[in-house]
Amino acid sequence: MSTLDYSVIIISFNGFEENTGPCLHALLGENSCFNVEVILLDNASTDGSREKVKALEGTDPRLSIILNQENRGFSGGNNDAFRRSLGKRIVFLNSDTITHWNALDQLILEMDEDPSIKMLGPVSNAVAGAQKIQCSKEEELALSYGKDWMKAASSLPPFPTSSLSFFCIAVDAELYRTLDGLDESFKMGYFEDTDFSFRARNINIMPYCTEKVFVYHKGGGSFEKLGPEPPFIAANKNLFKKRHGKTKSIKVREENLLRIKKYQERIKSGLDPKNRFLLLNRLSLTKEYQPKSLLRSIPYRIKVFLALLKSSI
């Protein structure tokens, strides 16, 4: 039975000094306004990180350590840690993130305010979909910009989106059990979070994103070192298409335009002039989202032009 407000789960695999260590330092140096725990699972690291994780045992009453004997992958590692968790909600947090309790607490507060929200994710500098904002990947600059973003978004309610990334996400524990966690058929950390989002949507649970919370994400990491697309990515993609190929979703470019429209409506009505900061950011993303196909590109460019016109730029 759950006895804590929420649990934070962090999966560590190699690179302790670069990723896991700084991530933990940012969290454990502060206090949450909730009753929380942090579960750190080492997925059979091979570079000495395992020993550094083990050395953390007993250093903080909020911290629990799990040492897997084999690398269970992203899905397996998170599922293993979940089975040991006591939180009513779970925040799955990548080890290559930097965030603080006030940000994670805000995710939980927003879920408390609207109990219909069972999945909630933040915006970030390195993430896919509607959660992405234009921002430097350099840590110090990104964190500074993130503070400005959160101030400008402080009055915005969460919005539904097609899927959420598990780089940082708050999930109702009961939903995670209902869906049997992340599907371990997806190897190495590709498409399992999108699959989870789509399976939630299949039982009428929509993923939501809150722009009130920014989490810095280093991103890329070990996957960028793999070079050309490995076979397992294609296999994961094919598995996902086989399961969800007929599920309709809004394109990222369209979701971005919908956010721009929402800011424009709020600014025009006088609700929040600070939303202009967000508006300019998402307008800068429109070029990146331009379709490669000329047939699709023309109507999209027209929409972007009209958005620019309405924004008086």
N, C-alpha and C positions, 0 to 999 in steps of 0.2 A: 504493500500500500504506500502511495506517495505521502511523504511527510514534509517535503521541502517545497518552497514556492517554485524554484526552477533549478535545473542542473545545467552546467556548461560542460560540453564534451569536446575535448581537443585530441586529435589523433596526431601522434608524432612518429615520423619516420626519417631518420638521418637529419643532418643540418640543425642540430639543437641550438648551436650558438647563433646561427643566422635567423632561425624562425621560432622554434618552440620557446627558447629562453626569453627573448624579448616579448613574445606574446604573453607568457605567464607573468613576467615582471610588471607589465602594464596593468594586469588584473589584480594580482595578489598584493600589490602595493597599496591598494585601496579597499574600501568596503562597499558592499551593495546595500541598498535600502530594503532588500528582501532577504529571506532565509535561503541561502544558496549552497551549492557544492560545485567543485570543479573536478571533473574526472579526466585525468591525463592517461591516455593509452599509448604505449609504445608498440608499434607494429613490427617488432623484430628488427630494429635498426642494426646496421652493420658497421657504423663508423665511430662507435664510442658514445653515441647519443643515448643508447639504452642505459648505460651505466650512469650517465648524468641524470636521466629521468629517475632511475632507482634511488639515487642519492637524495632526491627531493622528498622521499617518504618521511612523514612525521614533521616536516618543516612548517606546515600550515594546517590547522584543523579542518579547513574547507577543502583541502586537496586529497584526492584518492588516486593511487597509482595502479595501473594495470600493465603487466608486461606480457604481451603475447609471445608465444613460443615460435610462431610463424607469422609471416606477413599475410594478413587476412584481407588486404586491400582496403580501399576507402569504405566501401559498403560494409564489409565484414567487420572492420574495426569499429565503425560507428554502431553497428548492431550489437557487438560484444559489449561496448561501453554502456549502451542504452539499457541492457539487461541488468546492469549494476546500479543504474540511476534511481534516485528517489524523488525527483522533481515532478510536479504536476505538469510542468512544461519543460521542454529541453531546448537549449540553445546549442546548436552544432556550430562549432567555430574552427575554421582552418588555422593551422599553426603559423601560417605566414600572414596573419592579420595583426593589426595593432588597434586595440579599442579599450574602452574603460567601462566600469560598472554603470555609469550614468547612461551610456548608450544602450547597453544590454537591458538595463532596468526599464528604459523607455519602451523597448519592444514589448516587455511584459505588461507595462502599464496600459499600453494601447490595446492589448488583447483583453485586459481586464475591463476596459471601457466598452469594448464591443466583443462579447463572448462568442459571437458568430464567427469571428476570425480565429482560425485554427492553425494557420501558417502565415508567418509575417517575416519579411526580410527587409534589410536596409538598402540604401544606395551606396555605391562605391566607385572608386576610380578604376578598378579592374574586375569587371564582371560582365556577363552578357545580359541581353534583354533590357527591359524597361528600368532595371535597377542601375544601369550604367549612367554616370554623368561624366562630362568632360573635365578632366582633372589630371594634374601632374602625377606621375608614378613615383616621383621622389618623395620619400616618406614625410619629411618635415613640411614641404610645400603642400602636400596632399592633406595632411592633418590640419594645417592652418586654413586651407580652403574649405575643408569639411566643416569646420566651426562656423564659417561664414554661411555656408549652405544651410546648415541646420537652423541658424537664426532666421534666415529668409523663408524657411519652410515650416516655422514653428506653429503656424495655425492650420496647416493642411492635414486633412484626414487621410488615412491609408486608402490606396486605390487597388482594385482587383487587377491581376495580371495573368498572363497565360501560364507562366512557370516561374519558379524561384531557384536561385543557386544555393547550394549548401555550404558556400564559403562562410556564410553566417546566416543562420535562420532560426527563428523560434517556432517550435512545433508543439502542439498539444500532445502530451504523452499518450493519451488514449487514442488519438488519431494514428500515431506512429505504430501502436500495437495493432490497431484495426487493419492497417495496410501491411502488417508484417515487416515494417522497417524498409530500409533500402534493399533493392533487389541485387543479390550478390552475383547474378548472372552477368551483370555489367562489370567488365574488368578495368582496373587501373584508374577509375575516376572519370569516366565519360558517360554522360546521358543518364546515370542513375538518379540524379536529382530531378532532371526533367521528367523522367519516368514516374518518380514519386509524385510530382506535381500533377501529372496527367491522371494518375490513378486516384488522387484526391478529387480531382475535378469529376471523375467518373461517378463518385458518390456525392456529388454536389457540394464539395468543399473547395472554395476558390482560394488560390494563393493571393496574398495581399503584400503590397510593398508600402513602406512608410518612408517618406522623404524627410521626416523629422530626425532620422538616424543615419549618420554616415559612418562607415567602418572602412578604415584603410586596409587595402588588400595588396600585398606585394605582387601576387599573381604570377602565372607562368611556371616558375619554379622548375621542378625536375622535368615537366612535360616538354618545356622548350628545348631541353638538352637531348630529346629523343630524335631530333632531326626531322626528316620527312615523315609524313603520317604513318605510324606503325599499323600493322594489320588489325590489332585489337580495336582500334578506333573505328575502322570500317565495319568490323563485326558488331560493335556496340550500336553503331548507327543503323545497321540493317536490322538488328533485333528491335530497336526502338521503333523503326518504321513499320515493322511487321505487327507490332502491338498497337501502335497509336497512329498509323498512317492516315486513318479516316477521321481522326479527331481534329476539329477545326480550332485554329488559334489565330490571334491577331498578330500580324507581322510586327517586328520590333519597330520598324520605321513608322508604322501607323500608330503604335502605342506612344511613340515619342511625339508625334503630331497631336495626339489626344491630350498629352500633358501640356503641350504648348497652348492648345486651345483653352484648357482649364485655367492656366495662368492668365491668359488674355481676358477671360470672362471675369476673373476675380479682380484684376487690375482695373478694368473698365468700370466695374460696379463699386470700386472704392474699398473692397473688402481687405485687400492687403497689397499696397504698393511694393513691398519687399519682394513679392513674387517675380518682379522684373529681373532680379538677379538669376532666378531659376530659368526664366524664359530665355534669356540670352545664352545660358549654358546649353539648353536643349536645342536651340536654334543652331548652335555650332556643331551639333551632332548630325544635322540633316544631310550634310555632304557625305559623311561616312556611310550613311544608310542608303545612299542612292542606288537603285537597282542597276545591275549590269546590263540587263536587257533594255534595248532602246524603246520597245513597246511599253514596258512598265515604267521606264524612266520619265517619259514625257508627262503622264498624268501626275506622277510624284513631284516633278519639278514645278508643275503648276500649283500644287498644294503648298509646296514650300514657299513659292513666290507670294501666294496669298497670305500665308502666315507671316512672312516678312512685312508685307504691306500693312496688315492689321497691327503689327507691332511697331509701326512707324519707324522702321529702320531703313 
